[in-house]
Every structure is written in C-alpha cells, then in structure tokens.
Amino acid sequence: MKSSDVQRAIVATEAFVSVLHAEEFPGWAKRFSQIAAYLKDGDVKAALHSYKNTSYGGPGSLSDVYANDQSAFDRAWSECSVALRALGKA
C-alpha cells in the first residue's frame, strides 16, 4: 500500500466529514472523523474495520440520509468510499 493511497483516503474522508457537518449529520460526521483519525495515525486496519462495520443500506443507514445538497453528498460519499475500498485491496 502506498502512502499516496492513504493520503488520498484521508483527504476524501475529511471532505466527506465536511459535507456531513454541513448537512448537520453529527453522528455520521463523528464516525467518519474517527476513520480519518485512524488513517492519520497509520492504523489502516482499524480504519477499514470501522468503514466495513458502517451501515450503508436499509433504515437508519447512510443510504437513508436525505441531504439538502444531495449531489454534493453523493459525490463526497462516493469519493470517500472509492478511496477507502482501494486501501482494502492494496
């Protein structure tokens, strides 16, 4: 795994956290802030564990969120997810 991949995941996760804060989803922002913190500490395994244990489908899940700026939310979520999944494949 390259450090540039980890840095990309940090940037994408922090961007998603910013969107979550802007959309006033503090619980989700806290969860993804923790993932970013794990990455910054070099604990990719913990970051991926936390990411994989997040609910992405069904009632009360991240896909159940209705954002004011849905396209920005979807874009940030997608970029974050792609970057984190790439770490799991490295």
QUICORJO-V564854 format. One record per residue. RES is the residue in one letter. NEAR is the number of other ideal C-beta (glycine too) atoms within 8 Angstrom. Layout:
# QUICORJO-V564854
RES|NEAR, RES|NEAR
This chain:
# QUICORJO-V564854
M|7, K|6, S|6, S|6, D|12, V|13, Q|8, R|10, A|15, I|11, V|9, A|14, T|15, E|9, A|11, F|13, V|12, S|9, V|14, L|12, H|10, A|7, E|11, E|5, F|10, P|8, G|6, W|10, A|11, K|8, R|10, F|13, S|9, Q|9, I|13, A|13, A|8, Y|12, L|14, K|7, D|6, G|6, D|8, V|11, K|6, A|8, A|15, L|11, H|8, S|12, Y|9, K|7, N|5, T|8, S|7, Y|6, G|5, G|7, P|4, G|5, S|9, L|9, S|7, D|8, V|9, Y|4, A|10, N|4, D|9, Q|8, S|6, A|9, F|12, D|8, R|8, A|13, W|11, S|8, E|11, C|14, S|8, V|9, A|14, L|15, R|8, A|11, L|14, G|8, K|5, A|7
